[in-house]
């Protein structure tokens, strides 16, 4: 079983557990070089899956830890116009975060 633990708030990060063992853990700031990077950790998730040789569709469970309300912008640079049109659901936020990335697939 492959579980992806995601923190999309302050210090965005990912941990991957495979059969109950931690096989990868990384913070998004390592990729963006922005201290305490908030938002969805797309780079860390991509790197983790690549590191263990897995695809996004092989993740059995996604868990998300966040203290941010679902209507908060993902990053401080997020466009105000886009923010006002957002659907506040967590599922939509996750789909939106990985859309147009390598994780979305062909």
C-alpha positions, 0 to 999 in steps of 0.5 A: 500500500502506498500512502501520500501524506501532504501538508499544504500549509506553512512548510508544505511537504510530502511524506510517502509511506510504502507498506507502513515504512517511510520511503520519502519525505521532503519539503517544497522549499527545497525545490522553490528555495523559498523559506517556509513555502506554503501551498500544495507541494507539487515538486516534492510529490513529483520528486517522491514518486519519481524517487520510489519509481511510482506513478500518481495512479499507484497511490492508494491513499492521499492524506492532507493536513492543513490548518488553512480554510479551504478558501484560502489562497494556496500561495501568497502569489496566487492571483486575486481574480482566480482566488475569488472564483475558486470552488472551496472543496478540498477535492477540487483544490487538489485537482487544481493543484496538479492540473497541467503538471507532469502528475496529471498525466497525458 
